[in-house]
Amino acid sequence: MNQKRVVLDDKHLPLAESILDKTGITNCSQLFAILLVNYGEKLVKALKQD
């Protein structure tokens, strides 16, 4: 399995930690994977709108 690292800017850390606390997700890597799987296609469509 290939792995990639994602760097989270310090200014976004409080929001990420809040989401972790509220959801029980264990770490930022897991959070990013969940967001990517569940919202990745929606993000692409939203960014490609005219």
C-alpha positions as CSV (number, residue, x, y, z in Angstrom):
1,M,0.0,0.0,0.0
2,N,1.4,3.4,-1.0
3,Q,1.1,6.2,1.6
4,K,1.2,10.0,1.2
5,R,1.7,12.6,3.8
6,V,-0.6,15.7,4.1
7,V,0.6,18.8,5.9
8,L,-2.1,20.6,7.8
9,D,-1.5,24.4,8.2
10,D,-1.5,25.3,11.9
11,K,-4.4,27.7,11.4
12,H,-6.6,24.7,10.5
13,L,-5.6,22.6,13.4
14,P,-8.2,23.9,15.9
15,L,-11.0,22.9,13.5
16,A,-9.5,19.5,12.8
17,E,-9.1,18.8,16.6
18,S,-12.7,20.0,17.2
19,I,-14.0,17.5,14.6
20,L,-11.8,14.7,16.1
21,D,-13.2,15.5,19.6
22,K,-16.9,15.6,18.4
23,T,-16.7,12.5,16.1
24,G,-14.4,10.2,17.8
25,I,-12.2,9.9,14.8
26,T,-8.7,9.1,16.1
27,N,-6.3,11.2,14.1
28,C,-6.0,13.7,11.3
29,S,-4.9,11.0,8.8
30,Q,-8.2,9.1,9.4
31,L,-10.1,12.4,9.2
32,F,-8.6,13.3,5.9
33,A,-9.3,9.9,4.4
34,I,-13.0,10.0,5.5
35,L,-13.4,13.5,4.1
36,L,-11.8,12.5,0.8
37,V,-13.9,9.4,0.4
38,N,-17.2,11.0,1.4
39,Y,-16.8,14.5,-0.1
40,G,-14.1,14.3,-2.8
41,E,-16.4,14.0,-5.8
42,K,-18.6,16.8,-4.4
43,L,-15.6,19.0,-4.0
44,V,-14.5,18.4,-7.6
45,K,-17.9,19.1,-9.0
46,A,-18.2,22.3,-6.9
47,L,-14.8,23.6,-8.0
48,K,-15.6,22.8,-11.7
49,Q,-18.9,24.7,-11.8
50,D,-19.0,27.6,-14.2
